Amino acid sequence: MSDGKPNMQFDWADRFMEFSKEGDLIIGGVFSITSTRKLNDNGYQALPNSYCTRWNTRELKFARTVIFTVEEINRDTELLPGVSLGYRLFNGCGSENLVQAAAEAVNGDDSKGCRSHIQALLGHSSSGVSEDINSILSPLSIPQVSHLSTCACLSDRRRYPSFFRTVPSDHFQIIGIVQLMKYFDWRWFGIIYANSLYSEQGTAHLIKEAKKEGICVEYTLRYSRRQVYAFEKTIRASSSNVVLLFMSLSLTKSLLSKMDGYKITGKQWLGSEAWITQVDLASVKKKNILQGAMGFALPQSSIPGLAEFLLNFKPADEPESAIVKAMWEMFFDCTFSSSNISTMCTGTEDLRTVSNDYTDVTQFRAENNVYKAVYLVAYALHALLQCKNGSNPTTGKPCVNKNEVEPKLVLEHIKYVNFTTQNGAKVFFDENGDSVAQYELVNWQMKEDGSVDIVNIGQYDTSFPEGEKFKLKKNTTIVWGGNKNKVVRSVCREPCPPGTRKVMNKLKPVCCFDCFECPEGTISNETNSPDCLICPPEFWPNENKDKCLPKLTEYLSYKEIMGALLTGFGCVGVFLSLLTSVIFLTHKETPIVRANNSELSFLLLFSLTLCFLCSLTFIGRPSQWSCMLRHTAFGITFVLSISCVLGKTIVVLMAFRATLPGSNMMKWFGPAQQRLTVLGFTLIQVVICILWLIMSPPFPNKNMKYYKEKIILECALGSAVGFWAVLSYIGLLALLCFVLAFFARKLPDSFNEAKLITFSMLIFCAVWITFIPAYVSSPGKFTVAVEIFAILASSFSLLFCIFFPKCYIIIFRPEQNSKKHLLGKIPPRTL
């Protein structure tokens, strides 16, 4: 136990100095060996007086450490040679008495022969008390060195110019806690604090620093002994799984003792350095809370000889101290006064047989700060008393001897102190009076019996470079809070995964953001991305919208079903054209072949073969050459075909006109004229195509406007005027051919082609008229498919309508393929 009740009540309202030793130079100290001050109203029959009801054995340990360090310095022949160091250590119960004790230390006590003043004051452990004491010391330029006052507010040199400390400011501890939470991704936590300067200032600073790192506080609970049940209810209902207990040791003990009956599970507890190393807090009932607790502690140190000094202490060492006697009685449950009830104290009892804060010498943490504080004043005095050539080497001012030492001179030299103690601790201060911050990250690993091992699992050292200040030890076993075997997860909202964007909700803390899926065509490839990025034009998001992939390309391929079918029909057309040519060639001397100019028939079959072949150029991946070839080849071959049909139609009309009396028309449209007609019509289309290719030829194009998720590989027209000029010219010839064939449809002739040409032209025109809207409205590869279909349909119409009836007669009705049959139906001059 660290605190206990005394066997009787003591009134120390008029005496504060507890331990003293005279010397050439005096160090003062203020400690709270007694605590929990109460007021006795004396039944309102006399003036009220105050008394203390509890002991703080830890503070006695601090006071004894001062005495040990002073004695060690006095034995040192190099530090303060020829100067003896003395001490006056004061005890106060409650902040009011502590301030009075500090005032007594400053003014001296003539009644006890203490006329010399102190050169510096050590203490107090509490930030609030140190603040009050410094309000007395700073105007007098008396240096104050605290070993445990950690409030960051005390770094304000304007308000506390004479305040120094050997314990790190809470600012550094808070930064370390924030880095710890950031490391384990604890973005959502709760805080329990108390009504004290240390707790309130630390909590406010922590919330501010956590916010900078995107860490949010779900709740802050101000400790009150009457509201523990409300605490438990709030903690259980909270969605955060990390609880930070930022309070002093005494208030932490009070809170945990009241929470013994509450089974709060599933939470990771974090503690401040004020209580995180106090093993006496552990118990079986508190295991569900403290198991796995983490926090930053003052580094463990070794101070040779201090353990023996503390444990060898006897009441005879301080015979005038009533506190020592009273505390001894509490330790050993005995009494120094005669009594028939209690055992008599001998004063020789062994402190090693009792267990409390004072006798715990397994580790020195805060004690090392007391040790450094005494050495700090000693080194400042040593520097002050140096003299070289009539001046002080540090300040250049005139030398002083030990009788001329003043507190303000000591204050001046403390600022420049930089030394290493006998146990290797380095001491120096920054411009705010703060020393280097070094912490150990400790982890509570409790056992079944309620005892605890406080294991060092990492460190936080501000002397290291940025990025290396916080480190976890490698190969260290960590026990996690919440009865879990893995890191506790504590976030208000899980991070927005790639493919979504993070949007702040103005009605909630920044940690409670919303995640929205990226809009179409955008991605986010980072966690918690604030924006979604638009993919480059030739890329499209994958299904998860976390990566831009090359868009799928679409074109009419030979490998797909539609491309294969169209290729097949084109090949069939080529085969049938060649087969018809073979049939006509083998029967070229027969009347049916020779009728209507067999030369035009063979030229027409050749052009139809080319038409079927040019349809194949529309299939496959577009290239520069294929784009120019497909449209020009299509335009020229079709004009050649229509020109041949037009020539045959004119031949039929001329032939029957020639049968009229006195007509001589056939000699004006003989074979030579027919060839020139076909050549002339075709050359016009060739010229149009050449102009098109020269001015703005077709070219391969990536069309990304029709589909968002894929690219259409197509042949852009280059010049739309050129394309429609080619089609218009074909349409003009087809219309002319249709009109002439229509007029010749009723001419008498068993082999008259006019009817067949009329029907073929009707199909041809119907196909190309319907082609225009279908071509304009069809998307992607279907545009090409429509164009191929139009080419094949019109080509097949010419092949079937003009040549298949003749092939049928040649093969299946050879008796009709005779001159006799032909002469019986038409005038002889048509042959």
Residue pairs with C-beta under 8 A, 6 or more apart in sequence:
1 280
1 355
1 356
1 357
2 56
2 57
2 58
2 278
2 280
2 356
2 357
2 358
3 35
3 54
3 55
3 56
3 57
3 250
3 253
4 54
4 55
4 57
4 330
4 356
5 53
5 54
5 55
5 330
6 34
6 52
6 53
6 54
6 55
6 326
6 327
6 329
6 330
7 326
7 329
7 330
7 335
8 326
9 51
9 52
9 53
10 34
10 51
10 52
10 322
10 323
10 326
11 49
11 50
11 51
12 34
12 51
12 52
12 91
12 92
12 93
12 97
13 49
13 50
13 97
16 90
16 91
16 92
16 97
16 100
16 101
16 104
16 105
17 88
17 89
17 90
17 91
17 101
17 104
17 105
17 109
17 112
17 114
18 33
18 63
18 89
18 90
18 91
18 318
18 321
18 323
19 63
19 67
19 87
19 88
19 89
19 318
19 321
20 86
20 87
20 88
20 89
20 112
20 114
21 67
21 70
21 86
21 87
22 86
23 70
23 74
23 83
23 84
23 85
23 86
23 87
24 83
24 84
24 85
24 86
24 402
25 80
25 83
25 84
25 85
25 86
25 119
25 381
25 402
25 405
26 85
26 86
26 87
26 88
26 116
26 117
26 118
26 119
27 66
27 70
27 85
27 86
27 87
27 88
27 118
27 119
27 120
27 121
27 122
27 374
27 377
28 87
28 88
28 89
28 90
28 102
28 105
28 106
28 118
28 120
28 121
28 122
29 63
29 66
29 87
29 88
29 89
29 90
29 105
29 121
29 122
29 123
30 89
30 90
30 91
30 92
30 98
30 101
30 102
30 105
30 121
30 122
30 123
30 124
30 129
30 133
31 59
31 60
31 62
31 63
31 89
31 90
31 91
31 92
31 123
31 124
31 125
32 56
32 59
32 91
32 92
32 93
32 98
32 124
32 125
32 126
32 129
33 55
33 56
33 59
33 60
33 63
33 91
33 323
33 327
34 52
34 54
34 55
34 56
34 91
34 92
34 93
34 323
35 52
35 54
35 55
35 56
35 59
35 93
35 94
35 250
36 52
36 53
36 54
36 93
37 50
37 51
37 52
37 53
37 93
37 94
37 96
37 97
38 50
38 51
38 52
38 53
39 48
39 49
39 50
40 48
40 49
40 50
40 51
41 48
42 48
42 49
50 93
50 94
50 97
51 93
52 93
52 94
55 326
55 327
55 330
56 357
57 327
57 356
57 357
57 358
58 249
58 357
58 358
58 366
59 91
59 125
60 323
60 327
60 358
61 310
61 357
61 358
61 367
62 125
62 147
62 366
62 367
62 370
63 89
63 91
64 309
64 310
64 313
64 358
65 303
65 306
65 310
65 367
65 370
65 371
66 87
66 89
66 122
66 370
66 374
67 87
67 89
68 305
68 306
68 309
68 310
69 370
69 371
69 374
69 375
70 85
70 86
70 87
70 374
72 305
72 422
73 79
73 80
73 85
73 374
73 375
73 378
74 80
74 84
74 85
79 378
79 379
79 382
80 378
80 381
80 382
80 385
82 402
83 381
83 385
83 402
85 378
85 381
88 105
88 114
88 118
90 101
90 102
90 104
90 105
91 101
91 323
92 98
92 99
92 100
92 101
95 126
95 128
95 129
95 132
98 124
98 129
98 132
98 133
99 129
99 132
99 133
99 136
102 121
102 133
102 136
102 137
103 136
105 118
105 121
106 117
106 118
106 121
106 136
106 137
106 140
106 142
107 117
108 114
108 115
108 116
108 117
117 407
118 142
118 407
119 143
119 377
119 381
119 405
119 406
119 407
119 410
120 142
120 143
120 144
120 145
120 377
120 380
120 407
120 410
120 411
120 414
121 133
121 137
121 142
121 143
121 144
121 145
122 144
122 145
122 146
122 147
122 370
122 373
122 374
122 377
123 129
123 130
123 133
123 144
123 146
123 147
124 130
124 133
124 146
124 148
124 149
125 146
125 147
125 148
125 149
125 366
126 148
126 149
126 196
126 197
126 198
126 248
127 149
127 150
127 151
127 153
127 154
127 196
127 197
127 198
127 201
128 151
128 196
128 197
128 198
129 149
130 144
130 146
130 149
130 151
130 154
130 163
131 149
131 151
131 153
131 154
131 160
131 197
133 144
134 144
134 154
134 160
134 162
134 163
137 143
137 144
137 162
137 163
138 160
138 161
138 162
138 163
140 407
141 162
141 407
141 408
141 411
142 162
142 407
142 408
142 411
143 162
143 164
143 377
143 380
143 407
143 410
143 411
143 414
144 162
144 163
144 164
145 164
145 165
145 166
145 373
145 376
145 377
145 414
146 154
146 163
146 164
146 165
146 166
146 167
146 373
147 165
147 166
147 167
147 366
147 369
147 370
147 372
147 373
148 167
148 366
148 369
149 165
149 167
149 198
150 165
150 167
150 168
150 169
150 170
150 173
150 198
150 202
150 273
150 274
151 169
151 170
151 197
151 198
151 201
151 202
152 169
152 170
152 171
152 174
152 201
152 202
152 205
153 197
153 201
154 160
154 163
154 165
154 169
154 433
155 169
155 171
155 432
155 433
155 434
156 432
157 431
157 432
157 433
160 433
162 411
163 433
164 376
164 414
164 429
164 433
165 369
165 433
165 434
165 435
166 369
166 370
166 372
166 373
166 376
166 427
166 435
167 298
167 366
167 369
167 435
168 298
168 434
168 435
168 436
168 437
168 438
168 439
168 462
169 432
169 434
169 437
170 198
170 201
170 202
170 205
170 272
171 205
171 434
172 434
172 437
172 439
172 460
172 462
173 202
173 272
173 273
173 296
173 437
173 439
174 202
174 205
174 206
174 209
175 209
175 460
176 296
176 437
176 439
176 441
176 460
176 469
176 470
177 206
177 244
177 270
177 295
177 296
178 206
178 209
178 210
178 212
178 213
178 215
179 460
179 469
179 470
180 186
180 270
180 294
180 296
180 441
180 470
181 187
181 189
181 210
181 213
181 215
181 242
181 270
182 213
182 215
183 470
183 472
184 487
184 488
185 489
185 491
186 215
186 241
186 242
186 268
186 488
186 490
186 491
187 214
187 215
187 216
187 490
187 491
187 492
187 511
188 215
188 216
188 218
188 239
188 240
188 241
188 242
188 490
188 491
188 492
188 511
189 215
189 216
189 217
189 218
189 240
189 242
189 243
189 244
189 270
189 490
190 217
190 218
190 219
190 220
190 221
190 234
190 235
190 238
190 240
190 242
190 243
190 244
191 203
191 206
191 207
191 217
191 219
191 220
191 221
191 243
191 244
191 246
192 220
192 221
192 223
192 231
192 243
192 244
192 245
192 246
192 247
192 255
193 199
193 200
193 202
193 203
193 220
193 221
193 222
193 223
193 246
193 247
194 200
194 222
194 223
194 247
194 248
194 251
195 222
195 223
196 247
196 248
196 251
198 248
198 274
199 246
199 247
199 248
199 251
202 246
202 272
203 220
203 246
206 244
206 246
207 217
207 220
210 216
210 217
211 510
214 510
214 511
215 511
216 492
216 509
216 510
216 511
216 512
217 509
218 238
218 239
218 240
218 492
218 509
219 234
219 238
219 240
221 231
221 234
221 235
223 231
223 247
223 251
223 254
223 255
225 254
225 258
228 255
228 258
228 259
228 262
231 255
231 259
232 259
232 262
232 264
235 243
235 264
235 267
236 264
239 492
240 490
240 492
241 266
241 267
241 268
241 482
241 488
241 489
241 490
242 267
242 268
242 269
242 270
242 488
242 490
243 267
243 268
243 269
243 270
244 269
244 270
244 271
244 272
245 252
245 255
245 269
245 270
245 271
245 272
245 275
246 271
246 272
247 255
247 272
247 274
247 275
248 274
248 275
249 274
249 275
249 278
252 271
252 274
252 275
252 278
252 281
253 275
253 278
253 281
256 281
256 286
256 289
256 290
259 286
259 289
260 283
260 285
260 286
261 285
263 288
264 288
264 289
265 288
265 482
265 483
266 482
266 483
266 484
266 488
267 289
267 481
267 482
267 488
268 292
268 293
268 294
268 480
268 481
268 482
268 488
268 490
269 289
269 290
269 292
269 293
269 294
269 481
270 293
270 294
270 295
271 293
271 294
271 295
272 295
272 296
273 295
273 296
273 297
273 298
273 439
275 281
276 293
276 294
276 295
276 296
276 297
276 442
276 454
277 297
277 298
277 363
277 365
277 442
277 454
279 360
279 451
279 452
279 454
280 357
281 290
282 290
282 444
282 446
282 450
282 451
282 452
283 450
284 448
284 449
284 450
285 450
286 450
287 446
287 450
288 483
290 444
290 446
290 452
291 444
291 445
291 446
291 479
291 481
291 483
292 443
292 444
292 445
292 478
292 479
292 480
292 481
292 482
292 484
293 443
293 444
293 481
294 441
294 442
294 443
294 444
294 457
294 481
295 441
295 442
296 439
296 440
296 441
296 442
296 460
297 365
297 439
297 440
297 441
297 442
297 454
298 365
298 366
298 368
298 369
298 439
298 440
299 365
299 368
299 438
299 439
299 440
299 459
300 363
300 364
300 365
300 440
300 456
301 364
301 365
301 367
301 368
301 371
301 423
301 425
302 364
302 423
303 364
303 367
303 368
303 371
303 423
304 422
304 423
306 361
306 364
306 367
306 371
307 361
310 351
310 358
310 359
310 361
311 350
311 351
311 352
311 359
311 361
312 351
313 351
314 347
314 348
315 321
315 324
315 325
315 328
315 336
315 345
315 347
316 347
317 324
318 324
325 336
325 345
328 334
328 336
328 345
328 347
328 349
329 335
329 336
329 342
329 345
331 349
331 351
331 354
331 356
332 343
332 345
332 349
332 354
333 342
333 343
334 342
334 343
334 344
334 345
334 349
335 342
335 343
335 344
335 345
336 344
336 345
336 347
338 344
351 358
351 359
352 359
364 371
368 423
368 425
371 421
371 423
371 425
372 421
372 425
372 427
372 435
375 419
375 421
375 427
376 414
376 417
376 419
376 427
377 410
377 414
379 417
379 419
379 427
380 410
380 413
380 414
380 417
381 405
381 410
381 413
383 392
383 394
383 413
383 416
383 417
384 392
384 394
384 400
384 405
384 409
384 410
384 412
384 413
385 400
385 401
385 402
385 405
386 392
386 393
386 394
386 399
387 399
390 398
390 399
391 397
391 398
391 399
392 398
392 399
392 400
394 413
394 416
395 412
395 413
400 409
414 429
415 429
417 427
417 428
417 429
418 426
418 427
418 428
419 426
419 427
419 428
420 426
420 427
421 427
426 436
427 435
428 435
428 436
429 435
436 461
436 462
436 463
437 460
437 461
437 462
438 459
438 460
438 461
438 462
438 463
439 459
439 460
439 461
440 456
440 458
440 459
441 456
441 457
441 458
441 459
441 460
441 472
442 454
442 455
442 456
442 457
443 454
443 455
443 457
443 478
443 479
444 452
444 453
444 454
444 479
445 452
445 453
445 454
445 455
445 477
445 479
446 452
446 453
446 479
447 453
455 476
455 477
456 473
457 472
457 473
457 476
457 478
458 470
458 471
458 472
458 473
458 476
459 470
459 471
459 473
460 469
460 470
460 471
461 469
462 469
480 486
480 487
480 488
481 488
482 488
491 511
492 508
492 509
492 511
492 512
493 511
493 512
493 513
493 514
493 515
495 527
495 528
496 502
496 513
496 515
496 524
496 527
496 528
496 529
497 515
497 527
497 546
498 523
498 524
498 525
498 526
498 527
498 529
498 544
498 545
498 546
499 517
499 518
499 523
499 524
499 544
499 545
499 546
500 515
500 516
500 517
500 518
500 524
500 529
500 545
501 515
501 516
501 518
501 524
501 529
501 530
501 531
501 532
502 513
502 514
502 515
502 528
502 529
502 530
503 513
503 514
503 515
503 516
504 510
504 513
504 514
505 512
505 513
505 514
513 528
517 545
518 524
518 532
518 541
518 545
519 532
520 541
520 708
521 534
521 535
521 540
521 541
521 708
522 532
522 533
522 534
522 535
522 541
522 545
523 532
523 533
523 535
523 541
523 542
523 545
523 546
523 547
523 548
524 531
524 532
524 533
524 545
524 546
525 533
525 546
525 547
532 545
535 541
535 548
536 548
537 704
538 550
538 551
538 702
538 704
538 711
539 548
539 549
539 550
539 551
540 548
540 549
540 550
540 551
540 552
540 708
540 709
540 710
541 547
541 548
541 549
542 548
542 549
551 704
551 709
551 710
551 711
552 709
552 710
552 711
553 702
553 710
553 711
553 712
553 713
554 707
554 710
554 711
554 712
554 713
554 780
554 781
555 620
555 621
555 622
555 712
555 713
555 714
555 781
555 784
556 562
556 563
556 566
556 618
556 619
556 620
556 781
556 784
556 785
556 788
557 563
557 619
557 620
557 621
558 564
558 567
558 619
558 620
562 781
562 785
563 619
566 615
566 619
566 785
566 788
566 789
566 792
567 616
567 619
569 792
570 612
570 613
570 615
570 616
570 788
570 792
571 612
571 616
573 608
573 611
573 612
573 615
573 792
573 795
573 796
573 799
574 609
574 612
574 613
576 799
577 605
577 608
577 609
577 612
577 799
578 609
580 605
580 799
580 803
580 804
580 807
581 602
581 605
581 606
581 609
583 807
583 810
583 811
584 593
584 598
584 601
584 602
584 605
584 803
584 806
585 602
587 593
587 810
587 817
588 594
588 598
590 810
590 817
591 751
591 817
591 818
591 819
591 821
591 822
591 831
592 751
592 806
592 809
592 810
592 816
592 817
592 822
593 601
593 806
593 810
594 831
595 751
595 822
595 830
595 831
596 648
596 651
596 652
596 655
596 751
596 753
597 647
597 648
597 651
597 671
597 674
599 671
599 674
599 675
600 644
600 647
600 648
600 651
600 674
600 678
601 644
601 648
601 803
603 640
603 644
603 678
604 641
604 644
604 645
604 648
604 798
604 802
605 803
607 637
607 640
607 641
607 644
608 641
608 795
608 798
608 799
610 633
610 637
610 640
611 634
611 637
611 638
611 641
611 791
611 794
611 795
612 792
612 795
614 629
614 630
614 633
614 634
614 637
614 791
615 634
615 788
615 791
615 792
615 795
617 626
617 629
617 630
617 633
617 634
618 630
618 784
618 787
618 788
618 791
619 784
619 788
620 626
621 713
622 700
622 701
622 713
622 714
622 715
623 700
624 699
624 700
626 700
626 715
627 697
627 698
627 699
627 700
627 715
627 716
628 693
628 697
628 698
630 698
630 715
631 689
631 692
631 698
631 715
631 717
631 723
631 726
632 689
632 692
632 693
632 726
634 726
634 791
635 685
635 688
635 689
635 726
635 727
635 729
635 730
636 682
636 685
636 686
636 689
638 730
638 791
638 794
639 681
639 682
639 684
639 685
639 729
639 730
639 733
640 678
640 682
641 795
641 798
642 681
642 730
642 733
642 734
642 737
643 677
643 678
643 681
643 682
643 733
644 678
645 737
645 757
645 760
645 761
645 798
645 802
646 677
646 681
646 733
646 736
646 737
646 740
647 674
647 677
647 678
648 753
648 757
648 802
649 737
649 740
649 741
649 744
649 753
649 754
649 757
650 669
650 674
650 677
650 740
651 669
651 674
652 744
652 747
652 749
652 752
652 753
652 754
652 757
653 740
653 743
653 744
653 754
654 665
654 666
654 668
654 669
655 666
655 827
655 829
655 830
656 744
656 747
656 749
656 827
656 830
657 663
657 665
658 664
658 665
658 666
658 827
658 829
658 830
659 827
659 829
659 830
666 829
681 733
684 729
685 726
685 729
685 730
688 722
688 725
688 726
688 729
689 722
689 726
691 722
692 718
692 719
692 722
692 723
692 725
692 726
695 719
695 722
696 718
696 719
696 722
697 718
697 719
698 715
698 716
698 717
698 718
698 723
699 715
699 716
699 718
700 713
700 714
700 715
700 716
701 713
701 714
701 715
701 716
702 711
702 712
702 713
703 711
703 712
703 713
703 714
703 780
704 711
704 712
706 712
706 779
706 780
707 779
707 780
712 779
712 780
712 781
714 780
714 783
714 784
717 723
727 768
730 768
731 765
731 768
734 761
734 764
734 765
734 768
735 765
737 757
737 761
738 758
738 761
738 762
738 764
738 765
741 754
741 755
741 757
741 758
741 761
742 758
744 752
744 754
744 757
744 758
745 754
745 755
745 758
747 754
748 825
748 826
749 825
749 826
749 830
750 816
750 821
750 822
750 825
750 826
751 806
751 822
751 825
751 826
752 826
753 802
756 801
756 802
756 805
757 801
757 802
759 801
760 797
760 798
760 800
760 801
760 802
763 793
763 794
763 797
763 801
764 794
764 797
764 798
767 790
767 793
767 794
767 797
768 790
768 794
771 786
771 787
771 790
774 786
775 783
775 786
775 787
775 790
778 785
778 786
809 816
809 817
810 817
815 821
819 831
822 831
